[in-house]
Amino acid sequence: MKRIVAICWLSCLVIAARAQEASTPVPTTLSYKEAVQIAIKNNYLLNQEKNNLELSQSVRANNVARLAPSVSSTFTALRIDGNSFNQNEGKVENGVRDNVYGSVDANLMLFNGFNRINTIRQSNDLLRAQTSVVKRTEQQVISDVSSQYLQVLLDQELLKIAERNIELLKAQLEQIKGQVELGAKAEVDGITQDALVKGAELMFLRARVTLRNDKALLSQTMLVDAAADYSLEDPQWDANFAASLDQNLDQLVATALANRADYQGALYTENAALHFVHATRATYYPNLVAFGSYGSAYNKLQGSAARGFRDQFFTDNTQLQYGLQLNIPIFNNLSNRLNVVRTKVAYNNAKLVRSNVENTVKNDVLKAYLNFQDAIAAYQAAEVQLHAAELSYNLEKERYDLGITDLVQYTQANQNYVKAQGDFAQSKFTITFQKILLDFAVGTLKFEDIP
């Protein structure tokens, strides 16, 4: 009973350990690099492609090993009750016979139309293609996490802006109420200001809901518990790090064609399809196989005085066979021709895919390049707009406190200032993400380069 309890207890510990290992803990304050690292570790698509990469490595190893001879060994022991041929006596006997057979066989393909060579080349290219798929999938994960992480950062910033706006409007409301009681302001100003406070509170609630939704999406991408309580750390990147482009569009396109893993994978897949065509054409040619076999046997009819097992199996009945076998294809109902046509079609389709990926790469680089330039211009404009809106708000607040201007102009200045803060935050995070998108389009996005 104690042993059963101990086994159950150990099983529970193993299950708990595996569950703890499967769930990645999320720190209270999550940095951008930590978010990317967690997503790369947990993303199921990336892990599937890594598993496929392991399979491609095994396929390549198998194709290389096929250059060596295949060796097998067989051992058979049986009993026959009835008529059987006695190899030792050279006649048919009736009775119970014990038989033992054993052999070692080897086959070596000497020539098969270069099928194995082209198959190895095909597997090499398919392995490189799968490696490219893993690399591009990892870049896609980094891009997705970057987009969602920066969106949550923007949501946090907009929530803070909305919260500060509520505080300012409430403070202004208390000031207006005091002035209304003294008769310095009209009662309608207090009602209008209270409505502005309620509107700001509604915007705050909406900003909080948006933050929660975007944060849940980020948690889903990282494959962590959506209910986990964590906050995102602002990477504090200088938006001016991308104020200028070091390369023109043509240089970026050339860099992308040399680095984009999906384009390189398409090239490798095309080459693999071509090698498969050559490998399939080998069925048109004869193949030459060398073979060899060494074996022996033992048999004894019960009741007879046969020689012993050692004498028969290791001396009397040993047999060595070796030779060459030439197989010449003559006609097999056009099956070989059909297979060649299939591989040619697959090769032509691979060329079309590669051409399409090449065009996609060029379009992606063009869009990322133009969007990045637009983001730079938007950031510069938003920075000037924020400065002007801040000056205008401070001026209108001072004039309203002095009674020089009315509440409408002050409210408009406050709304413009809040909007300018949001636009600047949007442009700051957008220009950062556009730089990541440009690296993703060019194919140079790497986890190691994350600051």
N, C-alpha and C positions, 0 to 999 in steps of 0.2 A: 504493500500500500504506500509506504514511504517513497519507494522508487517511482511509482506512478505520479505521486504528487510532485516529486522533484522534476520529472520529465515535463509535466504540464507547466510548472513554474518556469523552466528554462525555455519552453516554447513561447510562453507569453513574453519573456524578455526579448527573444529573437524578433517576434512580431513587432513589439514596441520599438526596438532598435531600427528595424527596417522602415517603419512608419515615420520615425523621427528623421531618418536619412532621406526619405522621399520628400518630406516637406522642408523647403528651404526657409530658415528663419529670416525675417525682415527686420533690419535695425530700426530703431525709433526715428532716426534721421537718415534718410536714404539719399546718398549722393548719386549723381548721374552715372558715374562709372560703375558703382555698385549695382544700379538698376540694370545696366547693360550686361554686367557679368552674370547676374541672376537669370536674366532672360536667355542668355546664351547657354547657360547650364540646363535650364528647364524646358526650352522650346522643343515641342515634340516633333515639329517638322525637321528642325536641324538635327535632332537625335536620330530620326528615321534616316536622313541622308547619310549620317555617320555610320549607321548600321549597313546601309547599302554600299558605302565605301569599303567596309570590312569584307563584304561579300565580293566586291570587285577585286580586292586584293587576293582573295582565295581563288577566284576564277583564274586570275593571271598566274598564280603559283601552280595551279593545276595544269594549265596549258604549257608552261615551261617544263613541268615534270613529265609531260607526255613525250618529250624528246628521249627520255631514258626508257630502257626496256621495262615491260610489265612482267612481274614475277609473281607466281602463285604456287601454292602447295596444297595438295589434297591427300587425305588419309581416310580410307574406308575399311570398315570391319563389318562382315555380314555372315550369316549362316544360311545354307541352302539345304532344304529337305526334299530330296527327289533326284531326278536325273541331272547330272552336271558333267562337264568335261574336265577331266583330271589332266592338268597341264604337265604334271610330273610323269604320269604314266602314259599319256597320249591316247586315252580312251575315255568313253562315257561310262560313268559308274552311277549306281543308285544308292542313296544313303544320305546321311547327315554330314554336310561338309562345312568346315570353318574356313573363311577366306579373309585375307587382309591385303589391301592394296595401298600403295603410297607413291607419290611422285612430286617432283618439282618441275614446273613448266615456266618457260620464259619466251616472250615474243618481242621483237624489235622491228618497228617500221623503218625500213631503209629509205624508201622513196614513196611519196604519195602526192606528187604534183605540187610540192611546196605548200601543202595545206597547213601543216603544223607551224611553219614559219609565219605565214600570213595570219593564222589564228593568234599566235603570240603577239604580233604587231597590233592586231585588232584589240586584244585584251589590254595591251599597254595604253592604247588611245582611250579605250573605255574607262580605264582606271584614272587617267588624267582628266577625262570629262567628268567623272563622278567627283574627283577632287575639286574641280571647278564649281560643281553644283554645291558642294559643302561650303566652299568659300563664299559664293554668292548668297546662299541662304543665310549665312552668318551676317553678311553685310545687310541683308534685308531685315534681319532681327534688330541690328543696331539702328537702322533707319526708322523702323517702326517704334522702337523704344524712345528714340530721340524725339520723334514727332509727338508722342503721347506725353513724354516727360516734360518737354517744353510747354505743351498745352496746359498741363497741370500747374506748372510754374506760373504761366500767364493767369490761370484761374485764381491761384493764390494771390497774385499781385492785384488782380481786379477786385477780389474780395477785400483786400486791405484798403484799396482805394474807396470802395463802397462804405466800409466801416468808418474810415476817416471822414468821409462826406457826411455820414449820419451825425458824427460827433460835432462837426462844424455847424451843421444845420440846427442841431438841438441847442448848441450854445447860442446861435443867433436867435433861435426862437425864444429862449429865456430872456435875452436882451430886449427883443421886440415886445414881449409881454410886459416887461417893466416899463418900457417907454409908452406902451398903450395905457397902462394904469396911470401914468403921469400925464397922459394926454398929448405926449409929443408925437405919437404915431397913431394912425387910424387903426380901428379894430380889424379892418379887412386885411391889414398887413400881417397880423397875428394868425388869422385864419389861413391866409395864403402860405405863410411860412410853415404852419402845421401840416398843410397838405404836401408841401415839399418834403418834410420829414417822413411822412407816411410813404411817399413815392420812393424816397431813398431807402427806406427799410424794405420795401418790396424788391427793389433792385438788389439789395443785399441778400435776401432770401433766394432769389433766382441765381445769383452768383454762387451761393453756397451749394445749391442743388447741382449746378453745372460742374462745380469742383468735385463733388462726390461722384457724379457720373463718369467724368474723365479719369478720376483716380481709380474707379472700379475697372475701367477699360485697361488702364496701365497694369493693374494687378492681374488681369486676365492674360495680358501679353507675357508677363513675367511668370505666370502660373503659380501665383501665391494667393493666399486667402484674401478675398476682396474685403473682408471685415477687419483686416489687420490695421492697427492704428499706427500710422507712420506719416511723417511729413517729409517733403522734398527739400533738399538743400540746393540753394541757388549756386550754380557753379561760378558765378561772378566773372564770366568771360567778358573781356573787353570787346564791345561790338565793333570797334575800329580795327580789330585784327584782320577783318575782311574788307576793309575800306577800298581796297584796290585788288585787281586780278593780275596775277603774275604772268598768265598766259592768255593768248588770244583764242578765239573760237577754234581755229584750225589746229592749233597745238593741243587744245583740250580733246578734240575728236581723235587725234592721233594717239594721245595718251590713253584715251578710253579703249580704243581698239587693241592696244597693247596690254591693258590691265583688266578690262571687264571680264570677269570670270564666266558669265553666261555666254559671251561671244567666244572666248577661248574654248569653253565646253562644246559649243556648236562646231567649232573647227575640228576638235578632237573626235566628235561624233561623226562628222563627215569623213574624216580619214579612216576611222574604224569601219564605216560602211564600205569604203573602197577596198580595204583589206579583206573584208568579208566576201566581196565579189570575187577577188582573186582566190580566196580560200575555197569558195564554192566551185569555181572553175576547175579545181583540181580533180573533181569527180570525172572529168572527161579523160583523164590520163590513167594509165596502169599504175598499180601500186605494188611494191615489192616488200615482203615481210620475211624476216629471218626468225626461225623458231627453234626451240630446243626443249627436250624433256628427258628427265632422268627419274626412273622409278623402279619399283620392285613389287613382288607379291609373295604371298604365303597361302597355301591351302593344304588341308588335311581332312581326309575322310575318316570319320570316327570308326575305330576298329581296325584301321590299317596301320602299317608300320612306316609312315612317311618320315622324311628327314625333319629335323627340328626347325624352329622358327629362325634362329640365327643363321643356320646354313642356307635355308631357302631365301630369306629376305635380303641378306647381305652378300650372298655369293652366287647361288644357283640362278635366281630369277631376276637379277638386275638387268636393266635395259636402258640404253641411251639412244635417243632419237634427235636428229637435228637436220635442218635443211632450209631451203628457200621456197617461198610461195609467191607466185606472180599472178595477180588478179587483173584481167583485162576487161574493161567495160565494153560491151558490144551494143546492146540495145536493152533499155529498161523502160520502155513506154514513155520516153521523153521526160522522165522524172527529173533527171539531172538538168535538162534544159529549163524546166519550170523553176527549179530552185535558183538557177542563175538569173533568170528573169526577175524573180522576186527580190533577190539581193540588189539587182540593178535599180529596181524601182525604189527600194529603201535608200539606196545611195543618192538617187535623184531627189528624193524627198528631203534627205539630210542636207543637200545643197540648198534647196529652197528655204529650209529652216535657218541655215546659216546666213543666207542673204537677208532674210527677214529680221533676224537678230541684229545684223549689221546696221540696217536702216533704223531699227529701234534704238540702238546705241546712239546713233547720230542725232535722232530726234530728242532723246532724253538729255543729251549734253546741251543741245540748243535750248531746250526749255529751261533747264537748270541754270544755264548761263544767263539767259534773259531775266529769269525770275530773281536771280541773285543781283543783277544790276538794278532791277526794280526795287528790291529790298533795300539796297544801299541808298537809293534816292529817297525811298519812303522813310528810312531812319533819319536821314539828314533833315528832311522836311518836318518830321514829327518832333525832332529835337528843337528846331526853331519855333514850331507851333506851341510846344509846351512852355517855352520861355516867354513867349508873347502872351499866352493865356494866363500864366502866373502873374505877370506884371499887370495885366488888365484886371484880374480878379482882385489883387491887392489894392489897386487904385479905386475900383468900384466899391469895395468894402469900406475903404476910408471915406469915400464921398457919401456913401449911404449912412455911415455912422455920423457924419457931420450934417446929414439932412440935405445935401446938395442934389442927390439923385434919388429916384424912386426905387421901389422894390423890384420892379420888372427888370430894370437894367442890371441890378445887382444879381438877381436870379439867373439872368442870361449869362452873365460873366462867370458865375459859379458853375453853371452847366457846361460852358465852354472849357473851363479849367478841368473839370472832371473828365470830360471827353478827351481832352488833350493828354491827360495822364494815362488814360486807357490806350489811346493811339500810340503813345510813346512806348508803353510797355509791350504792346502788340508788335511794334516795329523792331524793338530790341530783341525779342525772342525770335521773331521771324527771320531777321538777318542771320542770327546764329544757326537756325535750322536750315536756312537756304545754303549756308556754307557746307553743312553736313550733307544736304541733298546733292550739292555739286560734287562733293567727293564720292557720294554713292553713284551718281551718274557716270563719273569718270572711272570708277572702279578702284579708287585708292583708299576707300574708307576702311580703317582697321581699328580694332579695339586698342591696340598698343599706342595709337596716336591720340587717344582721348586725353586731354589735359587734366 
